[in-house]
Amino acid sequence: MNNKNILFWIVLFLSLPLFACTSFVLNGGSPYLAKNLDWEIDRGFLCYNLDGITKISISDPDFHWTAKYKSITNNQFGKEFPLGGMNEAGLVIEELSLFGQSYQCDTSKMLLNEFQWVQYQLDMNATVEDVVRSLERITITHDIMNLHYLITDKTGDIAVIECLEDGIAVHRGETLPYPVLSNNPYVKAMRYLGFFKGYGGEMEVQHRQGSPERFVSCVHLLNDKNIIDDPVSYALDLLDTVRQNDTQWQFIYDIDNLKVYCHIQSNSKPYEISFKKLKKIRHNQYAVPLYKDRYKKIRMTNEINQEQLDFVYQNLDNYFPGKEQVYDLMMEAGERSLQQK
């Protein structure tokens, strides 16, 4: 290959949107899950989702459920399609993009869109064990992008669930030695870790921005035994160590206290929200914009929800070509949810 062709491929690679994230679980006497959201979209909402709301899968119209638990979620694809969140039972889920990985969906099971699956689990389940068991009858569709998920609960149980070429894989217990996830399949990330000192190899650990390097950095820093004095501050410091130029949001879930700490790039002041403060909310439209200078609570409307989904649709057109039906179904699901209570 000549230099001109090499330059072409480098420019092409750099022009591709790389939606990266890093997430981990630390135990400071109780579990905390933390995540950096690293990509170009800086607009979204914290949503409060009530129990008693009836839902329909956009991938399987025969699949209905009614939410058992309240939840707080971070949403960029509109109401009912969160990137992550926590429910009142202490179950926490965060999704991350899964690079370079095809996925074979088992259509013999009930189907859920890759983001609606997050909301379903927070609606219906209290533990990691519940989530894993649900995979016996429910699977994840790949409507927009391929994902994997880091999950924990009040007991400290942790799982990684991945959509892989031969189906859904679950890493838990002995197959999950480090509660860290970036944007490569977990097995490949572990294989890369083996090149570094302390993990079987000879390379020195350096804090760099690539997905495998962020995985190694988090594993290395989570091995520090002096992290328990202030878990929230330690988690934020670790997130800052692996943050990138396009880190838009940082989340820390304090599971025992049912609190969510959020820090957004456009606002130097962190935001804290808890289920205790939301006990008096009686409508399913409570939201906090995560893209403005101040965290002002609003009442989510169909118009605001459509504006949000339109914004994402227009900025992620590489992901939506030919998928207008998915967009329409996501809009309908949000409207249906907002009309209840």
N, C-alpha and C positions, 0 to 999 in steps of 0.2 A: 504494500500500500504506500503511495507516495505522500509527501508532506501535505499536499493540497487536500487529499482525501482525508488524512488524519485530522486536519484542521476542521474540515466539514463536519466530521462526526463529533468532535469536541464541541463545536458551536451548537450542533443539534442537541447533544446531551444537555448542555447548559440551558437550552431554551425550554426543556421539558419541565412541567410543574412537578416538583418533588414535595409531597405533603408529608412532613415528618413529624414524629412525636416521640416522647420518651415518658415512660411511666414506671413506677416501682412501689413496693409496699415496704414500710419499715415498721418495726414493733417497738414502741416506746412504752412498754407496759400494756399497751393496747394497740391494735393495728391502725396505721395511717396509710392511705393510698394517695400518691401524688402524681401529677401529670403536667408536662409541658405540651401545649398545642402549638405546633410549628407549621404554619402554612400561610398563604397569602390572604385568606379571608379573615378580616378582623371584626366582623359584625355578627352578633348573635345575642342570645338571651339566656338568663337563668329563669327556668320555668318551675312553678309549683304545681304539681299534678295531684288532684284529689283522688281518693278512693271512691268506689261506686260508679265510676265512669265506664260506659260500655264501649268496647273497641272492636274493630274489624281489621283483619290482616289485609293489606293491599296486594299481597302476593297470593292469597288464598281466601276468597270471599266467603267460604263456608266456615272459616275459623274465626270464632267470636270469643271474647272474654270480658269480664267485668273486674276492674282493678280492686285488689284487696288492700293495697298499701298506698299511702301518700308517698310522693317522691319529689326531690329537687334535682333538676337536670339542666345540663348546658346544651342548648339547641342552636344549630345553625341551619338545619333543613326544615325549620318550622316546627310547630307544635306536634308532638307525638313521635318525632324522629330525632332523639337526642344522640349526642356524641358520648355522653356518659352521665353519671349521677349517682345518687344515694337514696335509698328509701328509708322509711321510718323504722324498719326492722334492723337497719345497719348493713344491708347489702349494698356494695359499691361495685360499679362496672365502668370501665373506660375502654373505648375502642382506639385502635391505632391502625394506620394504613399498613398493609402488608405488601411489600414491594416484590415484583418479579415472580409472582406465584399464581398459577392457574388454580381453578377451584371447580370441583365436581359436586354439584348439588344433588342430594338424594330426594327426588321428587315424589317418592312413595310416602313421605312423611308430610305433616302439616308444615306450611311454608310461612316464613316471616322475612320481610325486608331486613337488610343488614343493620339499619338504624332502628327500625320498629322493634326488632328483637331485643334491643337494649331496654326499651320502654316496657315491653312485655315482661321481661325478667324482673324489673323493678316494681311493676304492678302486682306480680303474682307470687314472688318467691322471697324467702327470708334468708337463705343460706346458699353457699357455694354448692353444697350437696344437692339442694333443690334445683339449681341451674343445670348441673351436670345430668341429673335424672331427666330433666325436661328434654334433653337431646335424644332420648329414646323415641320420642314421638314428634318432636319439632325440629326442623332444620332451618338454615339461614340461606336466603337467596342472595344473589350478587346482582343487585339492580343498578348500582352506581359505581361502587368501588369495592375492592377486596379488602377485608379487615381481619384483625385478630383482637382479642379482648383480654384484659387483665381484670380479675375479679377477686374480691375478698369480702369477709363478713365479720360480725362481732366476735366470733370464736377464734379468729385469726387464720381460718382455713383460706387457702389461696389457690387459684387455678388460672392457667392460660388456655384459652380456647381459640383454635386457629382453623381457618377455612383453607384446606390444602387440596392438592390435585386428586388425592384418593379419598377425600371427604373431610369431615371435621375431626380434628385431633384435640385431645385434652391432656395437658401437662399439669400434674398435681402430685404432691407428696414427693416420693423419691425421684420422679421425672421432672421436678421443678426445684432444683437445688438453689436457685437464686430467683427471688420474686421481682424480676426486672423484665421490661419489654421495650423494644424500639420498633424497627420497621422491617426486620428480617425474621424468617421462621425461627422459632426458639431453638430448634436443634442446630441450625446453622450458626446462630449467635453463640451457642455454647461451644461449638467446634472452633470458632474464631477466638473465644476466650482462652482456649487451650494453648495458644501461642504465647501467652504472657506469663511473666514471672509470678509465681504463687499459684498458678493454675495449670502448670505442666509444661510451660514453655520458657523462652529466654528473653522475650521482648519486654521492654519497660512500658508500664502503663503511662499513656499520655492522654490528656483531655482534648479530643478533637471532635469535629462536628459530624462525621459520617455515622450512619446508623450502627454499624458494628462497634465503632469506637465509643459511642454514647452508652451502649450496652456494657462494655468493659468498664467504663468510668463509673457507672452506677454500681455495678457489682463490687468494684474495688472500694468505693466509698461506703457502701453498706456493710462492708466487712469491718469498718471502724467500730470498735466496741464502745466508744465514748459519745454515743449519739442520743442517749436517753434523757439527758437533763431537760432539753427543750425540743421535743420531736418536731413541732411545727416549724420552728426556726431552722432546725437541721434540714428538714425536707426542702424548705425554700432555698437554702444555701446549695443543696445538691442540685435542685432544679436550675439554679443560676449557673452552676458549673457546666451543665450540659445544654444550656439554652443556645439558640441560634439567632441569626439576624431577623428571622421572621417569626420568632416566638410571640404569639399574640396573647395567649391566656396561660396562667398557671393556676392549678387547682390542688388543694390539699383537703382531704376528707378526714376529719377527726371522728372516728366511728363511734367510740364510746359516748361522746358528748353530742353526737348527731349534728355536727357543725360542718359547714363548707366554707373554706377560705379561698377567695378568688383574687388574683392579681392580674390586671390587664395592662397591656403595653401603653395604652393611651392615658392611663391614670396611675400616678405614682402611689396613690393610697389604696391599700388592699381593702377588700369587701368581705364581710363575714355574715353568713346567714345560717339560721338554725331552725330546726323543726319546732323548738319551744316558742320561738317568736312568731311562728306561722299558725299556731293553734286556733286563732280566731278567724282565719281565712275560710270563707264559706263558698267561694266561687273558684272555678277551674281556669281562671284567666289571669292569675297573678303572675307577673314577670318583672325582671330587672334587666334593662338593656346593658350589654357588655361591650359598648363601643362609644360611649359618650364620656364627657368630662366628669360627670358625677353619676353616682348610682341612684337613679330616681325610679322608684317603683311605679309601674304602670299597670293598667288593665289591658291585657292582650285582646285585640279584636281580630275579626276575620281579615280586615284590611291590612292591619300591621303584620299579621301572619303571612298574607300573600305577598306583601312588600318584601319581607325577609326571604321567602322562598324564591321570589323573582330575582332578588339580588344574587343569591347563590347560583341560580340557574344561569344567569347571564355571565357570571364570572367563572363558571365551571363548564362552559359549553363543550369542552373536550370530553366531559363525562356524560353529558346528556343527549348527544346526537341520536335521533331516532327514538328517544325515550320520553316523548311528550306524554305518553300515557302514564308513565311512572310519576311524572310531575303532577298531572291532574289528580291521580289517586292520592298522592301525598297532601295535596291541597284539600281534597275532600275529607281526608282523615282528620286534618287539623280543624276544619270547620265543624265536623261532627263532634269532636271533643269539646270545642269552645262553646257549643250550643247547650251543653249539659251543665246543670248546676249554675 
